[in-house]
Amino acid sequence: MIRNVVIVGLGLMGGSMAKAVRAYTDCKVYGWNRTRAVADEAIREGTLDGFAEDDVLAQTDLLVISLYPQSTIDWLTEHMGKLKPGCLIVDFVGVKQCMVDAITPLAKQYGVHYIGGHPMAGKEFSGFAYAEASLFQNASMILVQTESSPLWAVDEVEGFFDQLGFGRVVRCSAEQHDHMIAFTSQLCHVVSSAYIKSPEALKHNGYSAGSYKDLTRVAKLNEDMWTELFLLNREPLVQEIDEIIKHLTDYRDAIRDGETERLRSLLRDGRMIKESIG
């Protein structure tokens, strides 16, 4: 049974997770953050029961780590031996194969159970100041079972996230996760970042509405984190970029050449696909 939870990394995602654990469970929740002042603030406001010192790590039932990819690997390499055998570990990194490859051997070595995780939630703002207990309400949580995580461990983690208000838990392989996220998340950030670079963006006031806001929202990103994520998932992401370039070329050519029926067909196909998948 999960009684003691440690959250490593108290940014938007980790901070929201800490607040959700506090709001929706009876668990003790402790935190660790590179900038200690952030953790101290979370303690003062009542989100955390305390800082995750070594004695706390030794009693941890579930550790959720929400750092950049390499920082996640580095932190676990340094601290995993301090966790009690049987501890459950879930990372929130947005790519999974590289994390599974790096962390699973360590988990097996120390007798803990590592499960890859990825909550499909977020905002265009970062930091603990924007963290909310309700961030994960009705969101999807992706879980990747590894060689270090028996089925009962994944079941227990899924039940825990259900308590926090996630609307759906999806289990998949690391490979499937990375291919799908290249399409549903990473490509969207690439397209948004590229789109906003038009010189016309400087003159958008008075001419823009919902479509512009929807398409540019995620251009306001953390370039350090997303550079790391894109490069760690480069093969699936490049495939998706090539795919959208192909389709954009079709639209461009039809418009350039004045091909009414071809353009109408392209637009109809897009509408019908969207209607069929929701």
C-alpha positions as CSV (number, residue, x, y, z in Angstrom):
1,M,0.0,0.0,0.0
2,I,1.3,3.5,-0.9
3,R,1.6,5.6,2.2
4,N,4.7,7.7,1.7
5,V,5.2,9.6,-1.6
6,V,8.2,11.6,-2.7
7,I,8.0,14.0,-5.6
8,V,11.4,14.9,-7.2
9,G,11.2,18.1,-9.2
10,L,8.7,20.7,-8.1
11,G,8.0,22.5,-11.4
12,L,4.5,22.6,-13.0
13,M,4.1,18.9,-13.3
14,G,5.8,17.8,-10.1
15,G,4.3,20.6,-8.1
16,S,0.8,19.8,-9.4
17,M,1.4,16.1,-8.6
18,A,2.4,17.0,-5.0
19,K,-0.7,19.2,-4.6
20,A,-2.9,16.5,-6.1
21,V,-1.5,13.9,-3.7
22,R,-2.2,16.3,-0.8
23,A,-5.7,17.0,-2.0
24,Y,-7.0,13.6,-3.0
25,T,-5.2,11.1,-0.9
26,D,-4.2,10.4,2.7
27,C,-0.6,9.9,1.8
28,K,2.3,11.7,3.3
29,V,4.0,13.7,0.6
30,Y,7.6,14.9,0.6
31,G,9.5,16.8,-2.1
32,W,13.0,17.3,-3.5
33,N,14.0,20.2,-5.7
34,R,17.3,21.4,-7.0
35,T,16.4,24.9,-5.8
36,R,15.7,24.2,-2.1
37,A,13.8,27.4,-1.7
38,V,11.0,26.0,-3.9
39,A,10.6,23.0,-1.7
40,D,10.7,25.2,1.4
41,E,7.9,27.3,0.0
42,A,5.8,24.1,-0.7
43,I,6.4,23.0,2.9
44,R,5.3,26.4,4.3
45,E,2.1,26.5,2.3
46,G,1.2,22.9,3.4
47,T,1.7,21.1,0.1
48,L,4.6,19.0,1.4
49,D,5.1,17.3,4.8
50,G,8.8,17.9,4.5
51,F,12.0,17.7,2.3
52,A,13.0,14.3,1.0
53,E,16.2,13.8,3.0
54,D,17.9,10.4,3.0
55,D,15.8,9.0,5.9
56,V,12.6,9.9,4.0
57,L,13.9,8.2,0.9
58,A,14.5,5.0,2.9
59,Q,10.8,4.9,3.8
60,T,9.3,5.8,0.4
61,D,6.6,3.7,-1.1
62,L,6.3,5.7,-4.4
63,L,8.7,8.1,-5.9
64,V,7.6,10.3,-8.8
65,I,10.4,12.1,-10.6
66,S,9.7,15.0,-12.8
67,L,13.0,16.3,-14.2
68,Y,14.6,16.7,-17.6
69,P,15.6,13.4,-19.2
70,Q,19.3,13.3,-18.4
71,S,18.7,14.9,-15.0
72,T,16.2,12.1,-14.2
73,I,18.8,9.5,-15.0
74,D,21.5,11.3,-13.1
75,W,19.3,11.8,-10.0
76,L,18.2,8.2,-9.9
77,T,21.7,6.9,-10.5
78,E,22.8,8.9,-7.4
79,H,19.9,8.2,-5.1
80,M,18.3,4.9,-6.1
81,G,20.4,2.9,-3.6
82,K,18.9,5.0,-0.8
83,L,15.3,3.8,-1.6
84,K,13.9,0.8,0.2
85,P,13.6,-2.5,-1.8
86,G,10.2,-2.7,-3.4
87,C,9.8,1.0,-3.8
88,L,7.8,2.1,-6.9
89,I,9.4,4.6,-9.2
90,V,7.5,6.5,-11.9
91,D,9.2,9.1,-14.2
92,F,7.4,11.9,-16.0
93,V,9.8,12.3,-18.9
94,G,8.1,12.8,-22.3
95,V,10.1,10.1,-24.1
96,K,10.3,6.6,-22.9
97,Q,12.6,4.2,-24.7
98,C,15.8,6.0,-23.7
99,M,14.5,6.2,-20.1
100,V,13.6,2.5,-19.9
101,D,17.0,1.5,-21.3
102,A,18.9,3.6,-18.8
103,I,16.8,3.1,-15.6
104,T,15.6,-0.5,-15.8
105,P,19.0,-2.0,-15.1
106,L,19.5,0.2,-12.1
107,A,16.1,-0.7,-10.8
108,K,16.8,-4.4,-11.1
109,Q,20.1,-3.9,-9.4
110,Y,18.6,-2.2,-6.3
111,G,15.4,-4.3,-6.1
112,V,13.0,-1.4,-6.9
113,H,10.2,-1.3,-9.5
114,Y,10.5,1.3,-12.2
115,I,7.5,2.1,-14.4
116,G,7.7,4.7,-17.2
117,G,5.0,7.4,-16.9
118,H,3.8,10.3,-18.9
119,P,0.8,12.4,-17.8
120,M,-0.9,14.0,-20.8
121,A,-1.6,17.4,-19.1
122,G,0.1,20.7,-18.9
123,K,0.1,24.5,-19.5
124,E,2.1,27.0,-21.5
125,F,3.5,28.2,-18.1
126,S,6.1,26.5,-16.0
127,G,7.2,26.5,-12.4
128,F,5.7,25.7,-9.0
129,A,3.8,29.0,-8.9
130,Y,1.5,27.7,-11.6
131,A,1.0,24.2,-10.1
132,E,-2.6,23.1,-9.5
133,A,-4.0,20.0,-7.8
134,S,-6.7,19.9,-10.5
135,L,-4.2,19.8,-13.4
136,F,-4.7,16.0,-14.0
137,Q,-8.5,15.9,-13.8
138,N,-9.8,13.7,-16.6
139,A,-6.3,13.6,-18.3
140,S,-4.8,10.5,-19.7
141,M,-1.9,8.8,-17.9
142,I,0.5,6.6,-19.9
143,L,2.3,3.8,-18.1
144,V,5.1,1.6,-19.6
145,Q,5.8,-1.6,-17.8
146,T,9.5,-2.6,-17.7
147,E,11.4,-5.7,-16.8
148,S,11.8,-4.3,-13.3
149,S,8.0,-3.8,-12.7
150,P,5.8,-6.8,-12.2
151,L,2.1,-6.6,-13.1
152,W,1.0,-6.0,-9.5
153,A,3.3,-2.9,-9.4
154,V,1.7,-1.4,-12.5
155,D,-1.8,-2.2,-11.2
156,E,-0.9,-0.4,-7.9
157,V,0.4,2.6,-9.6
158,E,-2.6,2.8,-11.9
159,G,-4.9,2.7,-8.9
160,F,-3.0,5.5,-7.3
161,F,-3.3,7.7,-10.3
162,D,-7.0,7.0,-10.5
163,Q,-7.3,8.5,-7.1
164,L,-5.8,11.8,-8.4
165,G,-8.5,12.2,-11.0
166,F,-6.9,10.9,-14.2
167,G,-9.7,10.0,-16.6
168,R,-7.9,7.2,-18.3
169,V,-4.7,5.1,-17.9
170,V,-3.1,3.8,-21.1
171,R,-0.6,1.0,-20.9
172,C,1.8,0.6,-23.9
173,S,5.3,-0.3,-24.8
174,A,8.1,2.4,-24.8
175,E,8.3,2.1,-28.6
176,Q,4.6,2.7,-29.1
177,H,4.7,5.6,-26.7
178,D,7.5,7.4,-28.5
179,H,5.9,7.0,-31.9
180,M,2.5,8.3,-30.7
181,I,4.0,11.2,-28.8
182,A,6.0,12.2,-31.8
183,F,2.7,12.8,-33.5
184,T,0.3,13.9,-30.8
185,S,2.7,16.2,-28.9
186,Q,6.2,16.8,-30.3
187,L,5.1,17.6,-33.9
188,C,2.5,20.1,-32.6
189,H,5.3,22.0,-30.8
190,V,7.5,22.0,-33.9
191,V,4.7,23.2,-36.1
192,S,3.6,25.9,-33.6
193,S,7.2,27.1,-33.2
194,A,7.7,27.2,-37.0
195,Y,4.4,28.9,-37.7
196,I,4.9,31.8,-35.3
197,K,8.1,32.8,-37.2
198,S,6.2,34.3,-40.1
199,P,6.9,38.0,-40.4
200,E,3.1,38.5,-40.3
201,A,3.0,37.4,-36.7
202,L,4.3,40.8,-35.7
203,K,1.2,42.4,-37.1
204,H,-1.4,39.8,-35.9
205,N,-3.3,42.1,-33.5
206,G,-6.8,42.9,-34.8
207,Y,-6.6,40.0,-37.3
208,S,-6.3,37.0,-35.1
209,A,-8.9,34.9,-33.2
210,G,-9.3,31.4,-32.0
211,S,-7.5,29.6,-34.8
212,Y,-4.3,31.7,-34.3
213,K,-4.4,31.3,-30.5
214,D,-4.9,27.5,-30.8
215,L,-2.1,27.0,-33.2
216,T,0.4,29.3,-31.4
217,R,-0.2,28.4,-27.8
218,V,2.5,25.8,-27.5
219,A,5.1,27.9,-29.2
220,K,5.6,29.4,-25.8
221,L,7.8,26.5,-24.7
222,N,10.9,25.7,-22.7
223,E,13.5,25.4,-25.4
224,D,16.0,23.6,-23.2
225,M,13.6,20.8,-22.3
226,W,12.1,20.4,-25.7
227,T,15.5,20.3,-27.4
228,E,16.4,17.4,-25.2
229,L,13.1,15.6,-25.9
230,F,13.2,16.2,-29.6
231,L,16.7,14.8,-30.0
232,L,16.0,11.8,-27.8
233,N,13.1,10.9,-30.0
234,R,14.6,12.1,-33.3
235,E,13.7,9.1,-35.6
236,P,9.9,9.0,-34.9
237,L,9.7,12.8,-34.9
238,V,11.6,13.2,-38.2
239,Q,9.1,10.7,-39.7
240,E,6.2,12.8,-38.6
241,I,7.8,16.1,-39.8
242,D,8.4,14.4,-43.2
243,E,4.8,13.3,-43.3
244,I,3.4,16.8,-42.6
245,I,5.8,18.3,-45.2
246,K,4.4,15.9,-47.8
247,H,0.8,16.9,-47.0
248,L,1.6,20.6,-46.9
249,T,3.3,20.3,-50.3
250,D,0.0,18.8,-51.7
251,Y,-2.0,21.8,-50.4
252,R,0.6,24.3,-51.6
253,D,0.7,22.8,-55.1
254,A,-3.1,22.7,-55.4
255,I,-3.4,26.3,-54.3
256,R,-0.5,27.5,-56.4
257,D,-1.8,25.8,-59.5
258,G,-5.4,26.8,-59.0
259,E,-6.7,23.2,-58.9
260,T,-10.1,23.7,-57.4
261,E,-11.2,20.1,-57.3
262,R,-7.9,18.8,-56.0
263,L,-7.9,21.4,-53.2
264,R,-11.6,20.6,-52.4
265,S,-10.7,16.9,-52.2
266,L,-7.7,17.5,-49.9
267,L,-9.9,19.6,-47.6
268,R,-12.7,17.1,-47.6
269,D,-10.3,14.3,-46.8
270,G,-9.0,16.2,-43.8
271,R,-12.5,17.0,-42.6
272,M,-13.7,13.4,-42.9
273,I,-10.6,12.1,-41.0
274,K,-11.2,14.5,-38.2
275,E,-14.9,13.7,-38.0
276,S,-14.1,10.0,-37.8
277,I,-11.6,10.2,-35.0
278,G,-13.1,13.0,-32.9
